[in-house]
Amino acid sequence: MPPAVLSEYARDQFVRAIEPRDLRERVQLRHPSTLQEALELALEREELRGETTQGGMREVSPTVRVAVESSPAREQPEWVGAMMERMTELVRAVTLQPQGGAARSPGPMRCWGCGRAGHRLRDCRDRPEKQGNGRGSV
Protein backbone atom coordinates (compact mmCIF):
# COMPACT_ATOMS: atom_id res chain seq x y z
CA MET A 1 0.00 0.00 0.00
CA PRO A 2 1.45 3.42 -0.91
CA PRO A 3 2.62 5.62 2.00
CA ALA A 4 0.07 8.32 1.10
CA VAL A 5 -2.79 5.85 1.46
CA LEU A 6 -1.38 4.56 4.76
CA SER A 7 -1.14 8.13 6.00
CA GLU A 8 -4.76 8.86 5.06
CA TYR A 9 -5.92 5.61 6.65
CA ALA A 10 -4.04 6.36 9.89
CA ARG A 11 -5.49 9.89 9.96
CA ASP A 12 -9.03 8.62 9.43
CA GLN A 13 -8.67 5.92 12.09
CA PHE A 14 -7.33 8.46 14.57
CA VAL A 15 -10.16 10.92 13.93
CA ARG A 16 -12.79 8.16 14.27
CA ALA A 17 -11.31 7.13 17.63
CA ILE A 18 -11.40 10.60 19.20
CA GLU A 19 -13.62 10.82 22.26
CA PRO A 20 -15.78 12.64 23.29
CA ARG A 21 -17.99 12.96 20.24
CA ASP A 22 -18.07 16.77 20.10
CA LEU A 23 -14.25 16.88 20.05
CA ARG A 24 -14.21 14.35 17.19
CA GLU A 25 -16.77 16.41 15.25
CA ARG A 26 -14.80 19.63 15.72
CA VAL A 27 -11.66 17.96 14.38
CA GLN A 28 -13.59 16.47 11.44
CA LEU A 29 -15.04 19.88 10.54
CA ARG A 30 -11.51 21.28 10.17
CA HIS A 31 -10.70 18.59 7.54
CA PRO A 32 -7.12 17.82 8.60
CA SER A 33 -4.97 16.68 5.70
CA THR A 34 -2.45 14.67 7.76
CA LEU A 35 -2.39 12.62 10.93
CA GLN A 36 -0.08 15.20 12.51
CA GLU A 37 -2.54 18.00 11.71
CA ALA A 38 -5.44 15.98 13.14
CA LEU A 39 -3.43 15.30 16.29
CA GLU A 40 -2.56 18.99 16.70
CA LEU A 41 -6.20 20.01 16.22
CA ALA A 42 -7.34 17.44 18.78
CA LEU A 43 -4.72 18.57 21.30
CA GLU A 44 -5.61 22.21 20.74
CA ARG A 45 -9.32 21.54 21.23
CA GLU A 46 -8.58 19.40 24.26
CA GLU A 47 -6.57 22.23 25.79
CA LEU A 48 -9.45 24.61 25.20
CA ARG A 49 -11.83 22.15 26.86
CA GLY A 50 -9.57 22.22 29.93
CA GLU A 51 -10.93 25.67 30.75
CA THR A 52 -13.38 25.72 33.62
CA THR A 53 -15.67 28.40 34.91
CA GLN A 54 -15.90 29.27 38.58
CA GLY A 55 -18.10 32.15 39.57
CA GLY A 56 -18.22 33.44 36.01
CA MET A 57 -14.40 33.61 35.75
CA ARG A 58 -12.48 31.39 33.38
CA GLU A 59 -9.45 29.59 34.69
CA VAL A 60 -6.98 27.78 32.48
CA SER A 61 -5.50 24.68 34.03
CA PRO A 62 -1.82 25.11 34.99
CA THR A 63 -0.69 22.30 32.66
CA VAL A 64 -2.16 24.14 29.69
CA ARG A 65 -0.65 27.43 30.80
CA VAL A 66 2.80 25.84 31.17
CA ALA A 67 2.54 24.14 27.79
CA VAL A 68 1.61 27.42 26.12
CA GLU A 69 4.32 29.41 27.90
CA SER A 70 7.11 26.84 27.61
CA SER A 71 7.64 27.06 23.87
CA PRO A 72 5.97 28.42 20.78
CA ALA A 73 6.35 25.04 19.07
CA ARG A 74 3.85 22.51 20.40
CA GLU A 75 5.51 19.80 22.47
CA GLN A 76 3.79 16.45 22.47
CA PRO A 77 3.30 14.38 25.60
CA GLU A 78 4.96 10.97 25.70
CA TRP A 79 1.65 9.15 25.33
CA VAL A 80 1.12 10.81 21.94
CA GLY A 81 4.32 9.29 20.57
CA ALA A 82 3.39 5.89 21.97
CA MET A 83 -0.08 6.17 20.46
CA MET A 84 1.38 7.13 17.07
CA GLU A 85 3.68 4.09 17.15
CA ARG A 86 0.80 1.79 18.10
CA MET A 87 -1.40 3.19 15.33
CA THR A 88 1.41 2.67 12.82
CA GLU A 89 1.73 -0.96 13.94
CA LEU A 90 -2.02 -1.48 13.61
CA VAL A 91 -2.11 0.05 10.12
CA ARG A 92 0.76 -2.19 9.03
CA ALA A 93 -0.97 -5.24 10.49
CA VAL A 94 -4.18 -4.43 8.64
CA THR A 95 -2.41 -3.82 5.34
CA LEU A 96 -0.36 -7.02 5.59
CA GLN A 97 -3.44 -9.24 5.87
CA PRO A 98 -4.25 -11.28 2.77
CA GLN A 99 -6.51 -9.38 0.41
CA GLY A 100 -8.07 -12.18 -1.62
CA GLY A 101 -10.88 -14.49 -0.60
CA ALA A 102 -12.97 -14.71 2.49
CA ALA A 103 -11.46 -15.22 5.90
CA ARG A 104 -11.29 -18.88 6.84
CA SER A 105 -13.10 -20.03 9.91
CA PRO A 106 -11.04 -21.69 12.62
CA GLY A 107 -11.21 -25.45 12.90
CA PRO A 108 -11.36 -28.25 10.36
CA MET A 109 -13.21 -27.88 7.09
CA ARG A 110 -16.78 -29.20 6.93
CA CYS A 111 -18.64 -30.90 4.14
CA TRP A 112 -21.52 -28.88 2.70
CA GLY A 113 -23.37 -32.08 1.86
CA CYS A 114 -23.40 -34.16 5.05
CA GLY A 115 -22.11 -31.54 7.52
CA ARG A 116 -19.33 -33.72 8.93
CA ALA A 117 -15.81 -32.40 9.43
CA GLY A 118 -12.70 -33.57 7.63
CA HIS A 119 -13.67 -33.58 3.95
CA ARG A 120 -15.22 -31.44 1.25
CA LEU A 121 -18.44 -31.93 -0.66
CA ARG A 122 -16.62 -33.21 -3.76
CA ASP A 123 -15.03 -35.99 -1.64
CA CYS A 124 -18.19 -36.87 0.34
CA ARG A 125 -19.02 -40.61 0.44
CA ASP A 126 -22.68 -39.87 1.18
CA ARG A 127 -23.10 -37.67 -1.88
CA PRO A 128 -25.72 -38.92 -4.33
CA GLU A 129 -24.72 -39.76 -7.88
CA LYS A 130 -24.63 -36.84 -10.27
CA GLN A 131 -27.91 -36.21 -12.03
CA GLY A 132 -26.39 -34.06 -14.75
CA ASN A 133 -26.19 -30.34 -15.09
CA GLY A 134 -29.39 -29.78 -17.02
CA ARG A 135 -27.68 -29.23 -20.38
CA GLY A 136 -27.83 -32.71 -21.81
CA SER A 137 -30.66 -34.58 -23.52
CA VAL A 138 -33.63 -35.75 -21.47
N, C-alpha and C positions, 0 to 999 in steps of 0.2 A: 504494500500500500504506500503511495507517495507520502512524503513528509507533510505536505500541505493538507492532505486529507486527514492524516493522523492528528494534526494540530486542530483542525476544525472539529473533529470528533471529540478530542479531549476538552475543547472549549465548551461544546454543547453538553457533554456529560457533566462538566463542572457546574454549568449554569443550572441544569436540571436538578442538581443535588443541593442547591443552596436552600437553606431554611433560615428563617421563616418565609412563607410564601410571598409576602409583600416585598421583602428584600430581593427575592428571585425575580419578581416582576419588574422591579426598578432596574435591575441589571439588564434584563432582557430588553426593556424599552430603550436602553442606550445602544443596543446592537454592537457589542464589543466584537472586534475583528480577530482578536487573538485571545489565547488563554490568559496571558499575562494581563491584558487589558481588562478582561472579565474579573480576574482576581483583584486588580487594583480598584475597580468600581465597587466590588463587593466589600473590600476592606474600607473604602471611603464611606460607603453607606452604613457599614457596621459602626464605624467611628461616630458618625452623626447620630445613630440610634443610641449611642452611649450617653447622650445628653439626657438629663433628668430635670424635672421641674420641681422646685420646692418653694412654696409660697409665692408662685408667680415668677421666680428668678430661675434662670437656666444655669446649671452647673455642668461643666465638662469634666468627665472623670479624669483623674490625674494621669492615668496611663495614656490617654489620648493627648493630653496637653504635653506630656513629655515627648511623645512620638512626634508631635508637630514641631516642638521647639528643638529637638535634638538635631535634625538635619532636614534640609529642603528635599533631598531625595528620600523616597519612602523606603524605610527598612522593613523587611518582612520578618515576622516571628519565625522561630524554628519550625513550628508545626506546619507552616505554609510550605516550606521546602520538603518536609516529609510527605505532605499530602500530594505535592506535585510529583514526587518520585513514585508514590504508590499509584497515582493515576496513570503515569507513564507505563508502569508495569501492567496495569489492568488493560490499557489500550493495546499494548503489545500482545498480551495473552489472547485478547479477543481477535486480533487480526491474524494470529498464527493458527487459529482453529481451522480445520478443513472447511472449504467453502462448498464443495459439491455434495449432493445427496442429503438425505435426512439423517438426523442423529440416531445412532443405534441405541436400542434399549439395552440396559444391563441384563446379563443372564444369557442362557443358551437360546438359540433360535428355536422358534416354534413352527410347526406345520400349520398351514392355513386350512388344510383339509380336515385332519382329525384333531388338531389342537394339542398334540403331544410334542414334547420338547425333543430336540436332538436331530431332527431332519427337516427337510423342506418339502413343500407340496409335490414337487416333481419327483422326489424320491420316496413318496409315501406308499407303503404296502397296501393300505386300505383304500387307495384311490380307485374309483371305478374305471373301467376301460374307456378309452376315448370314444366319443360318439361322433366325432368329426367337428369341423369348424363351420358348418353351414354353407360351404361353398361348393360342395360336390353334388353329384346327382342323388336323387331321392331313392 
